[in-house]
Amino acid sequence: MKRQKRFEELEKRPIHLDGFVKEWPEEGFIAMMGPNDPKPSIKIENGVVTELDGKKRADFDLIDSYIAEYGINLDRAEEVIQMDSVKIANMLCDPNVSRQEVIDITTACTPSKLEEIISKLNFAEMIMAAQKMRPRRTPATQGHVTNIRDNPAQIAADAADAALRGFPEEETTTAIARYAPLNAIAITTGAQSARPGVLTQCSVEEAAELSLGMRGFTAYAETISVYGTEPVFTDGDDTPWSKGFLASCYASRGLKMRFTSGSGSEVMMGYAEGKSMLYLECRCILITKASGVQGLQNGGVSCIGIPGAVPSGIRSVLGENLICMMVDLECASANDQAFSHSDMRRTERMIGQFIAGTDYISSGYSSTPNYDNVFAGSNADAHDYDDYYVWERDLAVNGGLHPVQEDDIIKARNYAAKSVQAVFEDLGLPAIKDEEVEAATYADTSKDMPDRDMVADMKGAQDILDRGVTGVDIVKALNNHGFTDVANAYLNLLRQRLAGDFLQTSAIFDENWNVISAINNANDYKGPGTGYRLWEDKKEWDRIKDLPFAIDGKNAKL
């Protein structure tokens, strides 16, 4: 067959490297309102839910039972189920209807009712709704800090780099699981050396992650996964109750935490039960609400390729972020997993959350180049920083980051690497050599770093666990070597766990250790002229406007 040349050229474009699937409801390959999704319903007798979304109590699975018991405001549930979903959708977009008025309704919804409401909104309307419904007034974003060698000096330097650019939360993980204690110490020390108050975590197996937090190596957790069908839960030896218990373990030790879910996980595991991705995600969101957790990371997350492959999938992903906000949960709106070879499509993936603003626009903007991202790459990485700053500047939108000066970054990276070098020396860990500090100061990726003795590092990581080393020992180590400012910042982070103020919904710290949350920084958007306006936040707008590579006409030589 003779080809038309334009079609031949189009097929060479990066978009053709992505995967796309026609709707296949029986296997869950449908974004929302699938033919097998139940219709909204609820019946309550003597304070007990006897029917939920068309299912009688005798037929409830674990998830139905948990949501019916803890996840829905039953006082208004029967009233709300009868309301016109189009009317509720209009309330979401209407600036004359307050956020609290909407919350009073949407927290009384069943999973199917939430899905039905979202199905009435187009993408632009979802952006309008999310702008009003996010819990915290001021948007932010979260960063990944990893490298494929698990090099502690580089992790510390990159954590400091990310802190200066504006990330209030940073997350690491490991290429080799046994490195977790060292990576946790490195990211927390590095972040506190540059900007006290940055919250850090190390994403590993749940018991290990909890242990790191209790030892004071980290300040929060995020990767506690929940699922929308019972077989996926039980396949992992979990139930909603076990996740709720785990959440209480974190809260009881003053550790911030949120659950993780996201469209596509049940399809990937082969247990979608013929339901749409958004319906199953509604169940995950209400499990999170039922567990008393302050927030949720959702929006496809690591399964984004699955909703991204079906019609209306990216719209549905923004919808699941919006539902999270509708039930008054902190929303970390994903935008983390790399999913497309097309730069246009990468932008499309992020634009809804970016324009609307969420509590964390990305729950994993890669603060390192994706070469070093052990989370399998992010939708945007360190090589996209300048593009991102220009986005913010062009649209006058606070995306959570701001430009920095090269000299400031060099100083911060060097100081962070030296700080963690001191900690390793004091704790008797394998030495971080001066050449590693120098390399980490100027490195782009781990290709720029010298080799370390990985066997010795892993033995050292196990040794500090065996010896019962805690965050207090790290504070002492920093103080012993003259890093008193970092020691005080680390100690203050531990103190905050006793106060517990950052366990509030959408809580972060500013540079002066003030908690900024949905309690004291509640979203007050009521239409034009209200809510968060970047240009009214003079300090942040001045930082975002000040591109290092913009011509300064006042000082330019003519």
SULBEL-V834021 format. One record per residue. SS is DSSP state (~ for helix, > for strand, _ for the rest). PHI is phi as a letter, one per 20 degrees, with the letter a starting at -180 (* if undefined). Layout:
<<SS	PHI> <SS	PHI>>
This chain:
<<_	*> <_	f> <_	e> <_	e> <~	f> <~	f> <~	f> <~	f> <~	f> <~	f> <_	f> <_	e> <_	f> <~	g> <~	g> <~	f> <~	e> <_	f> <_	d> <_	c> <_	c> <_	f> <_	g> <>	b> <~	g> <~	g> <~	d> <_	n> <>	e> <_	b> <_	f> <_	b> <_	l> <_	f> <_	f> <_	e> <_	f> <_	f> <_	e> <_	f> <_	a> <>	b> <>	c> <>	c> <>	c> <_	l> <_	n> <>	d> <>	f> <>	d> <>	b> <>	c> <_	l> <_	n> <>	d> <>	f> <~	g> <~	f> <~	d> <_	f> <_	e> <~	g> <~	f> <~	g> <~	f> <~	f> <~	f> <~	f> <~	f> <~	c> <~	e> <_	c> <_	f> <~	f> <~	g> <~	d> <~	g> <~	f> <~	f> <~	f> <~	f> <_	e> <_	f> <_	f> <~	f> <~	f> <~	f> <~	f> <~	g> <~	f> <~	f> <~	f> <~	e> <_	f> <_	f> <_	e> <_	d> <_	f> <~	g> <~	f> <~	f> <~	f> <~	g> <~	f> <~	e> <~	f> <_	f> <_	d> <_	e> <_	e> <~	g> <~	f> <~	f> <~	f> <~	f> <~	f> <~	f> <~	f> <~	f> <_	e> <_	d> <_	e> <~	f> <~	f> <~	f> <~	f> <~	f> <~	g> <~	f> <~	f> <~	g> <~	e> <~	e> <_	f> <_	f> <>	e> <_	f> <_	e> <_	f> <_	b> <_	b> <>	c> <>	c> <>	e> <_	c> <_	b> <_	b> <_	f> <_	e> <_	l> <_	f> <~	f> <~	f> <~	f> <~	f> <~	f> <~	f> <~	f> <~	f> <~	f> <~	g> <~	f> <~	f> <~	f> <~	f> <_	p> <_	f> <_	e> <>	c> <>	c> <>	c> <>	d> <_	b> <_	c> <_	f> <_	c> <~	g> <~	f> <~	f> <~	g> <~	f> <~	f> <~	f> <~	f> <~	f> <~	f> <~	f> <~	f> <~	f> <~	f> <~	f> <~	f> <~	f> <~	d> <_	b> <_	g> <_	o> <_	f> <>	e> <>	c> <>	b> <>	c> <_	e> <_	b> <_	g> <~	g> <~	f> <~	f> <~	f> <~	f> <~	f> <~	f> <~	f> <~	f> <~	f> <_	n> <_	e> <_	c> <_	d> <>	b> <>	b> <>	b> <>	e> <>	d> <>	e> <_	c> <_	c> <_	e> <_	c> <~	f> <~	g> <~	f> <~	g> <~	f> <~	f> <_	e> <_	l> <_	c> <_	b> <~	g> <~	f> <~	f> <~	f> <~	f> <~	f> <~	f> <~	f> <~	f> <~	f> <~	f> <~	f> <~	f> <_	d> <_	m> <_	d> <>	f> <>	b> <>	c> <>	e> <>	c> <_	b> <_	q> <_	g> <_	o> <~	f> <~	f> <~	f> <~	f> <~	e> <_	n> <_	c> <_	e> <_	l> <_	m> <_	e> <_	f> <~	f> <~	f> <~	f> <~	f> <~	f> <~	g> <~	f> <~	f> <~	f> <~	f> <~	f> <~	f> <~	f> <~	f> <_	e> <_	m> <_	f> <_	f> <>	a> <>	b> <>	e> <_	b> <_	o> <_	n> <~	l> <~	f> <~	d> <~	g> <~	f> <~	f> <~	f> <_	f> <_	e> <_	d> <_	g> <_	m> <~	f> <~	f> <~	f> <~	f> <~	f> <~	f> <~	f> <~	f> <~	f> <~	f> <~	f> <~	g> <~	f> <~	f> <_	d> <_	m> <_	d> <>	g> <>	d> <>	e> <_	e> <_	l> <_	l> <_	d> <_	f> <_	f> <_	b> <_	c> <_	e> <_	e> <~	f> <~	f> <~	f> <~	g> <~	f> <~	g> <~	f> <~	e> <~	f> <~	f> <~	f> <~	f> <~	f> <~	f> <_	n> <_	c> <_	g> <>	c> <_	g> <_	d> <>	d> <>	q> <>	f> <>	f> <_	f> <_	d> <_	g> <~	g> <~	g> <~	d> <_	e> <_	f> <_	e> <_	m> <_	n> <_	d> <_	f> <_	b> <_	c> <~	f> <~	f> <~	e> <~	g> <~	f> <~	f> <~	f> <~	f> <~	f> <~	g> <~	g> <~	f> <~	f> <~	e> <_	l> <_	d> <_	e> <_	e> <_	n> <_	c> <_	b> <_	f> <_	c> <_	e> <~	g> <~	f> <~	f> <~	f> <~	g> <~	f> <~	f> <~	f> <~	f> <~	f> <~	f> <~	f> <~	f> <~	f> <~	f> <~	g> <~	f> <~	f> <~	f> <~	f> <~	f> <_	e> <_	m> <_	e> <_	g> <_	f> <_	e> <_	f> <~	g> <~	f> <~	f> <~	f> <~	f> <~	f> <~	f> <~	f> <~	d> <_	f> <_	e> <_	c> <~	f> <~	f> <~	e> <_	d> <_	f> <_	f> <_	c> <_	e> <~	f> <~	f> <~	f> <~	f> <~	f> <~	f> <~	f> <~	f> <~	f> <~	f> <~	f> <~	f> <~	f> <_	e> <_	m> <_	f> <_	c> <~	g> <~	f> <~	f> <~	f> <~	g> <~	f> <~	f> <~	f> <~	f> <~	f> <_	d> <_	n> <_	e> <~	f> <~	f> <~	f> <~	f> <~	f> <~	f> <~	f> <~	f> <~	f> <~	f> <~	f> <~	f> <~	g> <~	f> <~	f> <~	f> <_	m> <~	f> <~	e> <~	e> <_	f> <_	g> <_	m> <_	e> <>	c> <>	d> <_	e> <_	f> <_	d> <_	m> <_	f> <>	f> <>	d> <_	b> <_	f> <_	e> <_	d> <_	c> <>	f> <_	f> <_	d> <_	f> <_	c> <_	o> <_	g> <_	n> <_	c> <_	m> <_	f> <_	c> <~	g> <~	f> <~	e> <_	e> <~	g> <~	f> <~	f> <~	f> <~	f> <~	f> <~	f> <~	f> <_	e> <_	f> <_	f> <_	d> <_	e> <_	f> <_	e> <_	f> <_	f> <_	d> <_	f> <_	e> <_	e>>
